[in-house]
Amino acid sequence: MADIQTVSIVIAATSVVAGVVYYAFQLRHSIKARQMDLLMRLYLTWGSEDMKKALQDVFATEFKDYDDFMKKYGLAS
């Protein structure tokens, strides 16, 4: 029969392993929650009316090369 000291060592080791496994699952869940939060924040920014209008303006620009762009839209002299 096992004595009390051996049983307490087994219980302590088991609880440490259970704690590590629990922490690993919590960490994994936390990473997924942060990724989802980032995705939702990006969606809110890119889906806003201001962003849609700004992208429409950028896509509507017409230029041949960098110098042409600077002449039409930039501060080039």
C-alpha positions in Angstrom: 0.0 0.0 0.0 1.2 3.5 -0.8 2.0 5.8 2.1 0.6 9.3 2.5 3.8 11.0 1.2 3.7 9.1 -2.1 0.0 9.9 -2.6 0.6 13.6 -1.9 3.5 13.7 -4.4 1.3 12.1 -7.1 -1.6 14.5 -6.3 0.8 17.5 -6.5 2.3 16.4 -9.8 -1.1 15.7 -11.2 -2.4 19.1 -10.2 0.6 20.8 -11.8 0.1 19.0 -15.0 -3.7 19.9 -14.9 -2.8 23.5 -14.3 -0.4 23.6 -17.3 -3.0 22.0 -19.6 -5.6 24.5 -18.4 -3.3 27.4 -18.9 -2.4 26.2 -22.5 -6.1 26.0 -23.4 -6.8 29.5 -21.9 -3.8 30.9 -23.8 -5.1 29.4 -27.0 -8.6 30.8 -26.4 -7.1 34.2 -25.6 -5.1 34.3 -28.9 -8.2 33.4 -30.9 -10.3 36.0 -29.1 -7.7 38.7 -29.9 -7.5 37.7 -33.5 -11.3 37.9 -33.8 -11.3 41.3 -32.1 -8.6 42.5 -34.6 -10.6 41.2 -37.5 -13.8 42.9 -36.3 -12.0 46.2 -35.8 -10.5 46.1 -39.3 -13.9 45.2 -40.7 -15.5 48.2 -39.0 -12.8 50.5 -40.3 -12.7 49.2 -43.9 -16.5 48.9 -44.1 -17.2 52.5 -43.1 -18.6 55.0 -45.6 -15.6 57.3 -45.2 -13.2 54.4 -46.2 -15.4 53.4 -49.1 -15.4 57.0 -50.4 -11.6 57.3 -50.0 -11.0 54.1 -51.8 -13.3 55.1 -54.6 -11.3 58.3 -55.0 -8.0 56.4 -55.1 -9.3 54.0 -57.7 -10.7 56.8 -59.8 -7.3 58.5 -60.2 -5.8 58.3 -63.6 -2.1 58.7 -64.2 0.6 57.2 -66.5 3.6 57.2 -64.1 4.9 58.8 -61.0 5.7 62.1 -62.6 2.2 62.3 -64.1 0.7 61.5 -60.7 2.7 64.2 -59.0 1.8 66.7 -61.6 -1.9 66.1 -61.3 -2.3 65.2 -57.6 0.9 66.0 -55.8 3.0 69.0 -54.8 5.5 68.7 -57.6 6.6 71.9 -59.2 
